[in-house]
Amino acid sequence: MDLDLLLYGDEVATGPGYTLPRPDLLKRIYMLGPLAQLAPDQIYPPSGPSIAQLWQQFPRDGQSLVPLELDLNAV
């Protein structure tokens, strides 16, 4: 499994192999869209706007986000 850390509260930091918030978060529909569903009121560090506001402003030209229906109880 590959796990990418997009935000960590209001932390703004750079270290070996990471930058918070993740720089391409505002460029990738598959990152920002689901985050807007999970945490719409989260403020983009350090001082906003909210994730919901960023999602509303996101240019969707040429990009689509299709939700997948998964049965996590299936064997």
All heavy atoms as a GROMACS GRO file, in nm:
protein
  583
    1MET      N    1   0.084  -0.116   0.000
    1MET     CA    2   0.000   0.000   0.000
    1MET      C    3   0.089   0.123   0.000
    1MET      O    4   0.190   0.128   0.069
    1MET     CB    5  -0.091   0.001   0.123
    1MET     CG    6  -0.178   0.123   0.126
    1MET     SD    7  -0.272   0.156   0.277
    1MET     CE    8  -0.345   0.004   0.319
    2ASP      N    9   0.048   0.222  -0.076
    2ASP     CA   10   0.117   0.349  -0.080
    2ASP      C   11   0.030   0.450  -0.007
    2ASP      O   12  -0.089   0.463  -0.036
    2ASP     CB   13   0.139   0.391  -0.226
    2ASP     CG   14   0.213   0.522  -0.238
    2ASP    OD1   15   0.284   0.560  -0.142
    2ASP    OD2   16   0.198   0.589  -0.340
    3LEU      N   17   0.085   0.520   0.090
    3LEU     CA   18   0.011   0.617   0.167
    3LEU      C   19   0.079   0.751   0.154
    3LEU      O   20   0.199   0.764   0.181
    3LEU     CB   21   0.005   0.573   0.314
    3LEU     CG   22  -0.068   0.665   0.409
    3LEU    CD1   23  -0.216   0.670   0.374
    3LEU    CD2   24  -0.050   0.616   0.551
    4ASP      N   25   0.004   0.851   0.109
    4ASP     CA   26   0.058   0.985   0.095
    4ASP      C   27  -0.004   1.075   0.201
    4ASP      O   28  -0.125   1.076   0.219
    4ASP     CB   29   0.026   1.042  -0.043
    4ASP     CG   30   0.099   0.968  -0.154
    4ASP    OD1   31   0.220   0.948  -0.139
    4ASP    OD2   32   0.034   0.930  -0.252
    5LEU      N   33   0.079   1.151   0.268
    5LEU     CA   34   0.033   1.246   0.368
    5LEU      C   35   0.009   1.379   0.298
    5LEU      O   36   0.102   1.438   0.242
    5LEU     CB   37   0.138   1.259   0.478
    5LEU     CG   38   0.102   1.338   0.600
    5LEU    CD1   39  -0.020   1.278   0.670
    5LEU    CD2   40   0.219   1.342   0.696
    6LEU      N   41  -0.116   1.426   0.299
    6LEU     CA   42  -0.151   1.550   0.231
    6LEU      C   43  -0.140   1.670   0.324
    6LEU      O   44  -0.086   1.773   0.287
    6LEU     CB   45  -0.294   1.541   0.175
    6LEU     CG   46  -0.323   1.424   0.082
    6LEU    CD1   47  -0.469   1.424   0.041
    6LEU    CD2   48  -0.231   1.427  -0.039
    7LEU      N   49  -0.195   1.655   0.442
    7LEU     CA   50  -0.194   1.759   0.545
    7LEU      C   51  -0.165   1.694   0.679
    7LEU      O   52  -0.193   1.575   0.699
    7LEU     CB   53  -0.332   1.826   0.556
    7LEU     CG   54  -0.386   1.903   0.439
    7LEU    CD1   55  -0.531   1.942   0.465
    7LEU    CD2   56  -0.303   2.027   0.412
    8TYR      N   57  -0.117   1.773   0.772
    8TYR     CA   58  -0.104   1.727   0.910
    8TYR      C   59  -0.142   1.845   0.997
    8TYR      O   60  -0.057   1.927   1.035
    8TYR     CB   61   0.039   1.680   0.937
    8TYR     CG   62   0.054   1.612   1.071
    8TYR    CD1   63   0.002   1.485   1.091
    8TYR    CD2   64   0.118   1.674   1.176
    8TYR    CE1   65   0.014   1.421   1.214
    8TYR    CE2   66   0.132   1.612   1.298
    8TYR     CZ   67   0.078   1.486   1.316
    8TYR     OH   68   0.090   1.422   1.438
    9GLY      N   69  -0.273   1.858   1.021
    9GLY     CA   70  -0.324   1.973   1.095
    9GLY      C   71  -0.289   2.101   1.024
    9GLY      O   72  -0.308   2.114   0.904
   10ASP      N   73  -0.233   2.195   1.098
   10ASP     CA   74  -0.192   2.322   1.036
   10ASP      C   75  -0.041   2.330   1.017
   10ASP      O   76   0.016   2.436   0.999
   10ASP     CB   77  -0.243   2.440   1.118
   10ASP     CG   78  -0.190   2.442   1.260
   10ASP    OD1   79  -0.119   2.347   1.300
   10ASP    OD2   80  -0.220   2.538   1.332
   11GLU      N   81   0.023   2.212   1.017
   11GLU     CA   82   0.168   2.203   1.003
   11GLU      C   83   0.213   2.246   0.862
   11GLU      O   84   0.157   2.204   0.762
   11GLU     CB   85   0.213   2.060   1.028
   11GLU     CG   86   0.361   2.039   1.033
   11GLU     CD   87   0.422   2.084   1.164
   11GLU    OE1   88   0.352   2.089   1.265
   11GLU    OE2   89   0.542   2.114   1.163
   12VAL      N   90   0.314   2.330   0.857
   12VAL     CA   91   0.382   2.367   0.732
   12VAL      C   92   0.528   2.332   0.754
   12VAL      O   93   0.592   2.388   0.842
   12VAL     CB   94   0.365   2.517   0.701
   12VAL    CG1   95   0.443   2.554   0.576
   12VAL    CG2   96   0.217   2.553   0.686
   13ALA      N   97   0.577   2.235   0.678
   13ALA     CA   98   0.713   2.187   0.704
   13ALA      C   99   0.771   2.121   0.579
   13ALA      O  100   0.700   2.074   0.492
   13ALA     CB  101   0.711   2.085   0.818
   14THR      N  102   0.903   2.117   0.576
   14THR     CA  103   0.976   2.046   0.472
   14THR      C  104   1.086   1.966   0.540
   14THR      O  105   1.151   2.016   0.632
   14THR     CB  106   1.038   2.144   0.371
   14THR    OG1  107   0.934   2.223   0.315
   14THR    CG2  108   1.110   2.072   0.260
   15GLY      N  109   1.102   1.843   0.496
   15GLY     CA  110   1.205   1.757   0.551
   15GLY      C  111   1.256   1.664   0.443
   15GLY      O  112   1.219   1.677   0.327
   16PRO      N  113   1.337   1.568   0.481
   16PRO     CA  114   1.389   1.474   0.382
   16PRO      C  115   1.275   1.390   0.322
   16PRO      O  116   1.216   1.308   0.390
   16PRO     CB  117   1.487   1.387   0.460
   16PRO     CG  118   1.473   1.423   0.603
   16PRO     CD  119   1.384   1.542   0.614
   17GLY      N  120   1.240   1.416   0.198
   17GLY     CA  121   1.139   1.337   0.129
   17GLY      C  122   0.996   1.382   0.148
   17GLY      O  123   0.905   1.314   0.102
   18TYR      N  124   0.971   1.493   0.216
   18TYR     CA  125   0.833   1.537   0.233
   18TYR      C  126   0.823   1.689   0.242
   18TYR      O  127   0.918   1.758   0.277
   18TYR     CB  128   0.770   1.475   0.357
   18TYR     CG  129   0.819   1.533   0.488
   18TYR    CD1  130   0.755   1.642   0.545
   18TYR    CD2  131   0.929   1.481   0.552
   18TYR    CE1  132   0.800   1.697   0.664
   18TYR    CE2  133   0.975   1.534   0.672
   18TYR     CZ  134   0.910   1.643   0.728
   18TYR     OH  135   0.955   1.697   0.844
   19THR      N  136   0.705   1.739   0.207
   19THR     CA  137   0.667   1.878   0.225
   19THR      C  138   0.521   1.880   0.268
   19THR      O  139   0.439   1.809   0.210
   19THR     CB  140   0.682   1.958   0.093
   19THR    OG1  141   0.818   1.952   0.051
   19THR    CG2  142   0.641   2.102   0.110
   20LEU      N  143   0.490   1.954   0.372
   20LEU     CA  144   0.353   1.968   0.420
   20LEU      C  145   0.310   2.113   0.414
   20LEU      O  146   0.385   2.199   0.456
   20LEU     CB  147   0.341   1.920   0.566
   20LEU     CG  148   0.360   1.771   0.587
   20LEU    CD1  149   0.363   1.742   0.737
   20LEU    CD2  150   0.251   1.693   0.521
   21PRO      N  151   0.192   2.142   0.364
   21PRO     CA  152   0.104   2.050   0.295
   21PRO      C  153   0.166   2.005   0.164
   21PRO      O  154   0.252   2.073   0.109
   21PRO     CB  155  -0.023   2.130   0.272
   21PRO     CG  156   0.015   2.272   0.283
   21PRO     CD  157   0.136   2.278   0.370
   22ARG      N  158   0.121   1.892   0.118
   22ARG     CA  159   0.177   1.836  -0.006
   22ARG      C  160   0.155   1.935  -0.121
   22ARG      O  161   0.044   1.977  -0.147
   22ARG     CB  162   0.111   1.703  -0.037
   22ARG     CG  163   0.174   1.637  -0.155
   22ARG     CD  164   0.134   1.496  -0.166
   22ARG     NE  165   0.177   1.448  -0.296
   22ARG     CZ  166   0.201   1.324  -0.322
   22ARG    NH1  167   0.184   1.234  -0.230
   22ARG    NH2  168   0.239   1.287  -0.442
   23PRO      N  169   0.260   1.974  -0.192
   23PRO     CA  170   0.252   2.080  -0.293
   23PRO      C  171   0.154   2.050  -0.407
   23PRO      O  172   0.088   2.142  -0.456
   23PRO     CB  173   0.394   2.093  -0.347
   23PRO     CG  174   0.481   2.018  -0.253
   23PRO     CD  175   0.396   1.924  -0.177
   24ASP      N  176   0.141   1.926  -0.449
   24ASP     CA  177   0.054   1.897  -0.562
   24ASP      C  178  -0.092   1.872  -0.520
   24ASP      O  179  -0.176   1.844  -0.604
   24ASP     CB  180   0.106   1.782  -0.646
   24ASP     CG  181   0.138   1.658  -0.566
   24ASP    OD1  182   0.134   1.663  -0.442
   24ASP    OD2  183   0.168   1.555  -0.627
   25LEU      N  184  -0.124   1.890  -0.392
   25LEU     CA  185  -0.261   1.874  -0.345
   25LEU      C  186  -0.356   1.965  -0.421
   25LEU      O  187  -0.467   1.926  -0.455
   25LEU     CB  188  -0.268   1.903  -0.194
   25LEU     CG  189  -0.406   1.911  -0.131
   25LEU    CD1  190  -0.481   1.780  -0.146
   25LEU    CD2  191  -0.396   1.950   0.015
   26LEU      N  192  -0.313   2.085  -0.451
   26LEU     CA  193  -0.401   2.182  -0.517
   26LEU      C  194  -0.404   2.164  -0.668
   26LEU      O  195  -0.474   2.238  -0.737
   26LEU     CB  196  -0.356   2.324  -0.483
   26LEU     CG  197  -0.354   2.356  -0.333
   26LEU    CD1  198  -0.309   2.498  -0.310
   26LEU    CD2  199  -0.489   2.329  -0.270
   27LYS      N  200  -0.332   2.065  -0.721
   27LYS     CA  201  -0.327   2.040  -0.864
   27LYS      C  202  -0.393   1.909  -0.904
   27LYS      O  203  -0.415   1.884  -1.022
   27LYS     CB  204  -0.182   2.036  -0.912
   27LYS     CG  205  -0.105   2.162  -0.888
   27LYS     CD  206   0.039   2.143  -0.928
   27LYS     CE  207   0.123   2.262  -0.890
   27LYS     NZ  208   0.265   2.239  -0.913
   28ARG      N  209  -0.421   1.822  -0.810
   28ARG     CA  210  -0.468   1.686  -0.839
   28ARG      C  211  -0.611   1.666  -0.792
   28ARG      O  212  -0.641   1.669  -0.673
   28ARG     CB  213  -0.379   1.582  -0.771
   28ARG     CG  214  -0.231   1.600  -0.799
   28ARG     CD  215  -0.195   1.546  -0.935
   28ARG     NE  216  -0.050   1.546  -0.950
   28ARG     CZ  217   0.013   1.614  -1.044
   28ARG    NH1  218  -0.053   1.685  -1.132
   28ARG    NH2  219   0.144   1.609  -1.052
   29ILE      N  220  -0.700   1.641  -0.887
   29ILE     CA  221  -0.841   1.621  -0.856
   29ILE      C  222  -0.861   1.501  -0.765
   29ILE      O  223  -0.945   1.502  -0.676
   29ILE     CB  224  -0.924   1.609  -0.986
   29ILE    CG1  225  -1.072   1.624  -0.957
   29ILE    CG2  226  -0.895   1.480  -1.059
   29ILE    CD1  227  -1.158   1.642  -1.082
   30TYR      N  228  -0.780   1.397  -0.784
   30TYR     CA  229  -0.796   1.275  -0.705
   30TYR      C  230  -0.744   1.291  -0.562
   30TYR      O  231  -0.766   1.204  -0.478
   30TYR     CB  232  -0.729   1.155  -0.772
   30TYR     CG  233  -0.580   1.170  -0.796
   30TYR    CD1  234  -0.489   1.135  -0.697
   30TYR    CD2  235  -0.532   1.216  -0.916
   30TYR    CE1  236  -0.352   1.148  -0.718
   30TYR    CE2  237  -0.395   1.229  -0.939
   30TYR     CZ  238  -0.306   1.195  -0.839
   30TYR     OH  239  -0.172   1.208  -0.860
   31MET      N  240  -0.677   1.400  -0.532
   31MET     CA  241  -0.635   1.430  -0.395
   31MET      C  242  -0.734   1.527  -0.329
   31MET      O  243  -0.784   1.502  -0.220
   31MET     CB  244  -0.496   1.492  -0.393
   31MET     CG  245  -0.384   1.400  -0.431
   31MET     SD  246  -0.231   1.494  -0.420
   31MET     CE  247  -0.116   1.373  -0.479
   32LEU      N  248  -0.759   1.638  -0.396
   32LEU     CA  249  -0.840   1.744  -0.337
   32LEU      C  250  -0.988   1.705  -0.325
   32LEU      O  251  -1.051   1.736  -0.225
   32LEU     CB  252  -0.825   1.873  -0.417
   32LEU     CG  253  -0.888   1.997  -0.355
   32LEU    CD1  254  -0.833   2.024  -0.216
   32LEU    CD2  255  -0.866   2.118  -0.444
   33GLY      N  256  -1.042   1.635  -0.424
   33GLY     CA  257  -1.183   1.597  -0.421
   33GLY      C  258  -1.219   1.511  -0.301
   33GLY      O  259  -1.308   1.547  -0.222
   34PRO      N  260  -1.152   1.399  -0.280
   34PRO     CA  261  -1.182   1.317  -0.163
   34PRO      C  262  -1.153   1.388  -0.030
   34PRO      O  263  -1.227   1.373   0.065
   34PRO     CB  264  -1.091   1.195  -0.180
   34PRO     CG  265  -1.070   1.185  -0.327
   34PRO     CD  266  -1.063   1.328  -0.374
   35LEU      N  267  -1.047   1.469  -0.026
   35LEU     CA  268  -1.018   1.543   0.096
   35LEU      C  269  -1.131   1.641   0.127
   35LEU      O  270  -1.168   1.658   0.243
   35LEU     CB  271  -0.885   1.617   0.085
   35LEU     CG  272  -0.839   1.691   0.209
   35LEU    CD1  273  -0.826   1.597   0.329
   35LEU    CD2  274  -0.709   1.763   0.182
   36ALA      N  275  -1.189   1.702   0.024
   36ALA     CA  276  -1.301   1.794   0.045
   36ALA      C  277  -1.423   1.721   0.100
   36ALA      O  278  -1.501   1.779   0.175
   36ALA     CB  279  -1.335   1.865  -0.086
   37GLN      N  280  -1.440   1.595   0.065
   37GLN     CA  281  -1.550   1.517   0.121
   37GLN      C  282  -1.522   1.480   0.266
   37GLN      O  283  -1.613   1.478   0.349
   37GLN     CB  284  -1.573   1.390   0.040
   37GLN     CG  285  -1.633   1.415  -0.095
   37GLN     CD  286  -1.656   1.286  -0.172
   37GLN    OE1  287  -1.590   1.185  -0.150
   37GLN    NE2  288  -1.751   1.291  -0.264
   38LEU      N  289  -1.398   1.447   0.297
   38LEU     CA  290  -1.362   1.403   0.432
   38LEU      C  291  -1.347   1.518   0.531
   38LEU      O  292  -1.382   1.504   0.649
   38LEU     CB  293  -1.231   1.324   0.429
   38LEU     CG  294  -1.234   1.191   0.358
   38LEU    CD1  295  -1.093   1.135   0.344
   38LEU    CD2  296  -1.323   1.094   0.432
   39ALA      N  297  -1.291   1.629   0.487
   39ALA     CA  298  -1.259   1.739   0.579
   39ALA      C  299  -1.284   1.874   0.514
   39ALA      O  300  -1.190   1.953   0.496
   39ALA     CB  301  -1.114   1.726   0.624
   40PRO      N  302  -1.410   1.903   0.478
   40PRO     CA  303  -1.437   2.027   0.406
   40PRO      C  304  -1.404   2.154   0.486
   40PRO      O  305  -1.367   2.256   0.427
   40PRO     CB  306  -1.587   2.020   0.377
   40PRO     CG  307  -1.641   1.925   0.477
   40PRO     CD  308  -1.530   1.827   0.505
   41ASP      N  309  -1.413   2.148   0.617
   41ASP     CA  310  -1.390   2.266   0.700
   41ASP      C  311  -1.244   2.284   0.740
   41ASP      O  312  -1.209   2.386   0.801
   41ASP     CB  313  -1.477   2.261   0.825
   41ASP     CG  314  -1.625   2.263   0.790
   41ASP    OD1  315  -1.663   2.327   0.690
   41ASP    OD2  316  -1.704   2.198   0.862
   42GLN      N  317  -1.160   2.187   0.706
   42GLN     CA  318  -1.016   2.198   0.738
   42GLN      C  319  -0.960   2.320   0.665
   42GLN      O  320  -0.985   2.341   0.547
   42GLN     CB  321  -0.943   2.071   0.692
   42GLN     CG  322  -0.793   2.078   0.704
   42GLN     CD  323  -0.744   2.074   0.847
   42GLN    OE1  324  -0.800   2.004   0.929
   42GLN    NE2  325  -0.640   2.150   0.876
   43ILE      N  326  -0.884   2.399   0.735
   43ILE     CA  327  -0.821   2.517   0.676
   43ILE      C  328  -0.688   2.476   0.613
   43ILE      O  329  -0.608   2.407   0.676
   43ILE     CB  330  -0.798   2.626   0.782
   43ILE    CG1  331  -0.932   2.671   0.842
   43ILE    CG2  332  -0.722   2.745   0.724
   43ILE    CD1  333  -1.030   2.729   0.742
   44TYR      N  334  -0.668   2.519   0.490
   44TYR     CA  335  -0.541   2.491   0.422
   44TYR      C  336  -0.433   2.574   0.490
   44TYR      O  337  -0.445   2.696   0.501
   44TYR     CB  338  -0.552   2.525   0.274
   44TYR     CG  339  -0.432   2.486   0.195
   44TYR    CD1  340  -0.414   2.355   0.152
   44TYR    CD2  341  -0.335   2.579   0.161
   44TYR    CE1  342  -0.304   2.316   0.079
   44TYR    CE2  343  -0.224   2.542   0.087
   44TYR     CZ  344  -0.209   2.412   0.047
   44TYR     OH  345  -0.099   2.375  -0.025
   45PRO      N  346  -0.328   2.509   0.540
   45PRO     CA  347  -0.226   2.581   0.616
   45PRO      C  348  -0.147   2.681   0.530
   45PRO      O  349  -0.128   2.655   0.413
   45PRO     CB  350  -0.133   2.471   0.665
   45PRO     CG  351  -0.196   2.342   0.631
   45PRO     CD  352  -0.304   2.367   0.532
   46PRO      N  353  -0.103   2.788   0.588
   46PRO     CA  354  -0.116   2.820   0.729
   46PRO      C  355  -0.242   2.895   0.767
   46PRO      O  356  -0.279   2.896   0.883
   46PRO     CB  357   0.007   2.906   0.757
   46PRO     CG  358   0.033   2.978   0.629
   46PRO     CD  359  -0.011   2.881   0.521
   47SER      N  360  -0.313   2.959   0.672
   47SER     CA  361  -0.424   3.045   0.714
   47SER      C  362  -0.544   3.044   0.619
   47SER      O  363  -0.615   3.141   0.609
   47SER     CB  364  -0.375   3.189   0.730
   47SER     OG  365  -0.321   3.235   0.608
   48GLY      N  366  -0.565   2.934   0.549
   48GLY     CA  367  -0.686   2.924   0.469
   48GLY      C  368  -0.665   2.950   0.324
   48GLY      O  369  -0.554   2.979   0.285
   49PRO      N  370  -0.763   2.931   0.244
   49PRO     CA  371  -0.904   2.907   0.269
   49PRO      C  372  -0.932   2.762   0.313
   49PRO      O  373  -0.839   2.683   0.328
   49PRO     CB  374  -0.971   2.936   0.135
   49PRO     CG  375  -0.867   2.902   0.035
   49PRO     CD  376  -0.735   2.936   0.101
   50SER      N  377  -1.060   2.729   0.327
   50SER     CA  378  -1.096   2.593   0.366
   50SER      C  379  -1.078   2.499   0.247
   50SER      O  380  -1.075   2.542   0.130
   50SER     CB  381  -1.240   2.587   0.415
   50SER     OG  382  -1.330   2.601   0.306
   51ILE      N  383  -1.070   2.371   0.276
   51ILE     CA  384  -1.058   2.270   0.170
   51ILE      C  385  -1.182   2.275   0.081
   51ILE      O  386  -1.172   2.263  -0.041
   51ILE     CB  387  -1.037   2.130   0.231
   51ILE    CG1  388  -0.905   2.125   0.310
   51ILE    CG2  389  -1.041   2.023   0.123
   51ILE    CD1  390  -0.779   2.153   0.228
   52ALA      N  391  -1.301   2.296   0.139
   52ALA     CA  392  -1.424   2.306   0.060
   52ALA      C  393  -1.417   2.424  -0.038
   52ALA      O  394  -1.458   2.412  -0.154
   52ALA     CB  395  -1.546   2.322   0.151
   53GLN      N  396  -1.365   2.537   0.007
   53GLN     CA  397  -1.351   2.653  -0.082
   53GLN      C  398  -1.252   2.624  -0.194
   53GLN      O  399  -1.276   2.661  -0.310
   53GLN     CB  400  -1.307   2.775  -0.003
   53GLN     CG  401  -1.415   2.827   0.090
   53GLN     CD  402  -1.361   2.932   0.186
   53GLN    OE1  403  -1.250   2.918   0.240
   53GLN    NE2  404  -1.440   3.034   0.209
   54LEU      N  405  -1.142   2.559  -0.162
   54LEU     CA  406  -1.044   2.524  -0.265
   54LEU      C  407  -1.107   2.430  -0.367
   54LEU      O  408  -1.083   2.442  -0.487
   54LEU     CB  409  -0.921   2.458  -0.202
   54LEU     CG  410  -0.832   2.552  -0.120
   54LEU    CD1  411  -0.730   2.472  -0.041
   54LEU    CD2  412  -0.765   2.653  -0.211
   55TRP      N  413  -1.189   2.335  -0.320
   55TRP     CA  414  -1.255   2.240  -0.410
   55TRP      C  415  -1.355   2.311  -0.500
   55TRP      O  416  -1.366   2.281  -0.618
   55TRP     CB  417  -1.321   2.129  -0.329
   55TRP     CG  418  -1.391   2.027  -0.411
   55TRP    CD1  419  -1.523   1.993  -0.403
   55TRP    CD2  420  -1.337   1.945  -0.514
   55TRP    NE1  421  -1.552   1.895  -0.494
   55TRP    CE2  422  -1.439   1.864  -0.564
   55TRP    CE3  423  -1.210   1.933  -0.570
   55TRP    CZ2  424  -1.420   1.771  -0.666
   55TRP    CZ3  425  -1.190   1.840  -0.672
   55TRP    CH2  426  -1.295   1.761  -0.718
   56GLN      N  427  -1.428   2.407  -0.446
   56GLN     CA  428  -1.524   2.483  -0.527
   56GLN      C  429  -1.454   2.559  -0.639
   56GLN      O  430  -1.508   2.575  -0.748
   56GLN     CB  431  -1.602   2.581  -0.440
   56GLN     CG  432  -1.704   2.514  -0.351
   56GLN     CD  433  -1.769   2.612  -0.255
   56GLN    OE1  434  -1.721   2.723  -0.233
   56GLN    NE2  435  -1.878   2.568  -0.195
   57GLN      N  436  -1.333   2.606  -0.614
   57GLN     CA  437  -1.257   2.685  -0.711
   57GLN      C  438  -1.173   2.599  -0.805
   57GLN      O  439  -1.116   2.650  -0.901
   57GLN     CB  440  -1.163   2.781  -0.638
   57GLN     CG  441  -1.234   2.878  -0.549
   57GLN     CD  442  -1.138   2.950  -0.454
   57GLN    OE1  443  -1.017   2.931  -0.458
   57GLN    NE2  444  -1.194   3.031  -0.368
   58PHE      N  445  -1.166   2.470  -0.779
   58PHE     CA  446  -1.077   2.382  -0.855
   58PHE      C  447  -1.121   2.372  -1.002
   58PHE      O  448  -1.237   2.343  -1.030
   58PHE     CB  449  -1.076   2.242  -0.793
   58PHE     CG  450  -0.972   2.152  -0.851
   58PHE    CD1  451  -0.843   2.156  -0.805
   58PHE    CD2  452  -1.002   2.065  -0.954
   58PHE    CE1  453  -0.746   2.073  -0.858
   58PHE    CE2  454  -0.907   1.982  -1.009
   58PHE     CZ  455  -0.778   1.986  -0.960
   59PRO      N  456  -1.029   2.397  -1.096
   59PRO     CA  457  -1.064   2.384  -1.238
   59PRO      C  458  -1.077   2.237  -1.278
   59PRO      O  459  -0.981   2.161  -1.268
   59PRO     CB  460  -0.946   2.451  -1.309
   59PRO     CG  461  -0.832   2.440  -1.215
   59PRO     CD  462  -0.892   2.438  -1.077
   60ARG      N  463  -1.194   2.197  -1.321
   60ARG     CA  464  -1.218   2.056  -1.352
   60ARG      C  465  -1.210   2.028  -1.502
   60ARG      O  466  -1.242   1.918  -1.547
   60ARG     CB  467  -1.354   2.014  -1.297
   60ARG     CG  468  -1.355   2.011  -1.145
   60ARG     CD  469  -1.494   1.981  -1.093
   60ARG     NE  470  -1.499   1.971  -0.950
   60ARG     CZ  471  -1.513   2.073  -0.867
   60ARG    NH1  472  -1.522   2.196  -0.914
   60ARG    NH2  473  -1.519   2.055  -0.737
   61ASP      N  474  -1.169   2.125  -1.581
   61ASP     CA  475  -1.158   2.106  -1.725
   61ASP      C  476  -1.062   1.993  -1.757
   61ASP      O  477  -0.946   1.994  -1.716
   61ASP     CB  478  -1.108   2.234  -1.793
   61ASP     CG  479  -1.201   2.351  -1.772
   61ASP    OD1  480  -1.319   2.327  -1.741
   61ASP    OD2  481  -1.155   2.466  -1.787
   62GLY      N  482  -1.111   1.894  -1.829
   62GLY     CA  483  -1.027   1.784  -1.873
   62GLY      C  484  -0.998   1.681  -1.764
   62GLY      O  485  -0.922   1.588  -1.787
   63GLN      N  486  -1.055   1.697  -1.646
   63GLN     CA  487  -1.033   1.601  -1.538
   63GLN      C  488  -1.168   1.554  -1.487
   63GLN      O  489  -1.263   1.630  -1.484
   63GLN     CB  490  -0.957   1.665  -1.423
   63GLN     CG  491  -0.819   1.714  -1.460
   63GLN     CD  492  -0.745   1.762  -1.337
   63GLN    OE1  493  -0.719   1.685  -1.246
   63GLN    NE2  494  -0.709   1.888  -1.335
   64SER      N  495  -1.174   1.430  -1.448
   64SER     CA  496  -1.297   1.379  -1.390
   64SER      C  497  -1.264   1.297  -1.267
   64SER      O  498  -1.154   1.242  -1.254
   64SER     CB  499  -1.375   1.296  -1.490
   64SER     OG  500  -1.302   1.182  -1.528
   65LEU      N  501  -1.360   1.290  -1.179
   65LEU     CA  502  -1.345   1.214  -1.056
   65LEU      C  503  -1.466   1.122  -1.048
   65LEU      O  504  -1.579   1.167  -1.036
   65LEU     CB  505  -1.340   1.308  -0.936
   65LEU     CG  506  -1.306   1.249  -0.801
   65LEU    CD1  507  -1.168   1.186  -0.802
   65LEU    CD2  508  -1.314   1.356  -0.694
   66VAL      N  509  -1.442   0.992  -1.058
   66VAL     CA  510  -1.549   0.894  -1.059
   66VAL      C  511  -1.537   0.810  -0.932
   66VAL      O  512  -1.438   0.739  -0.914
   66VAL     CB  513  -1.542   0.803  -1.184
   66VAL    CG1  514  -1.653   0.702  -1.183
   66VAL    CG2  515  -1.544   0.887  -1.310
   67PRO      N  516  -1.638   0.818  -0.843
   67PRO     CA  517  -1.630   0.738  -0.722
   67PRO      C  518  -1.648   0.589  -0.752
   67PRO      O  519  -1.722   0.551  -0.841
   67PRO     CB  520  -1.746   0.790  -0.637
   67PRO     CG  521  -1.836   0.861  -0.730
   67PRO     CD  522  -1.755   0.901  -0.850
   68LEU      N  523  -1.577   0.508  -0.677
   68LEU     CA  524  -1.588   0.363  -0.690
   68LEU      C  525  -1.670   0.310  -0.574
   68LEU      O  526  -1.653   0.353  -0.460
   68LEU     CB  527  -1.450   0.296  -0.686
   68LEU     CG  528  -1.354   0.332  -0.797
   68LEU    CD1  529  -1.220   0.267  -0.772
   68LEU    CD2  530  -1.409   0.290  -0.930
   69GLU      N  531  -1.759   0.219  -0.603
   69GLU     CA  532  -1.836   0.153  -0.497
   69GLU      C  533  -1.759   0.026  -0.458
   69GLU      O  534  -1.741  -0.063  -0.540
   69GLU     CB  535  -1.975   0.118  -0.547
   69GLU     CG  536  -2.061   0.239  -0.583
   69GLU     CD  537  -2.090   0.327  -0.462
   69GLU    OE1  538  -2.104   0.275  -0.350
   69GLU    OE2  539  -2.098   0.449  -0.482
   70LEU      N  540  -1.713   0.021  -0.336
   70LEU     CA  541  -1.636  -0.093  -0.288
   70LEU      C  542  -1.711  -0.160  -0.173
   70LEU      O  543  -1.759  -0.093  -0.084
   70LEU     CB  544  -1.499  -0.050  -0.239
   70LEU     CG  545  -1.407   0.014  -0.341
   70LEU    CD1  546  -1.279   0.061  -0.272
   70LEU    CD2  547  -1.374  -0.082  -0.452
   71ASP      N  548  -1.714  -0.291  -0.177
   71ASP     CA  549  -1.768  -0.368  -0.066
   71ASP      C  550  -1.651  -0.415   0.017
   71ASP      O  551  -1.584  -0.514  -0.016
   71ASP     CB  552  -1.851  -0.485  -0.117
   71ASP     CG  553  -1.913  -0.564  -0.004
   71ASP    OD1  554  -1.897  -0.525   0.115
   71ASP    OD2  555  -1.978  -0.666  -0.033
   72LEU      N  556  -1.623  -0.341   0.124
   72LEU     CA  557  -1.507  -0.374   0.207
   72LEU      C  558  -1.528  -0.497   0.292
   72LEU      O  559  -1.435  -0.547   0.354
   72LEU     CB  560  -1.471  -0.253   0.294
   72LEU     CG  561  -1.434  -0.127   0.217
   72LEU    CD1  562  -1.406  -0.013   0.314
   72LEU    CD2  563  -1.315  -0.150   0.128
   73ASN      N  564  -1.650  -0.549   0.292
   73ASN     CA  565  -1.680  -0.672   0.368
   73ASN      C  566  -1.670  -0.797   0.280
   73ASN      O  567  -1.682  -0.908   0.330
   73ASN     CB  568  -1.818  -0.664   0.431
   73ASN     CG  569  -1.825  -0.555   0.535
   73ASN    OD1  570  -1.736  -0.543   0.618
   73ASN    ND2  571  -1.929  -0.475   0.530
   74ALA      N  572  -1.651  -0.778   0.151
   74ALA     CA  573  -1.640  -0.892   0.059
   74ALA      C  574  -1.511  -0.967   0.085
   74ALA      O  575  -1.408  -0.909   0.117
   74ALA     CB  576  -1.647  -0.847  -0.085
   75VAL      N  577  -1.518  -1.096   0.069
   75VAL     CA  578  -1.399  -1.180   0.093
   75VAL      C  579  -1.318  -1.190  -0.034
   75VAL      O  580  -1.357  -1.189  -0.142
   75VAL     CB  581  -1.440  -1.320   0.141
   75VAL    CG1  582  -1.319  -1.408   0.159
   75VAL    CG2  583  -1.517  -1.306   0.269
   0.00000   0.00000   0.00000
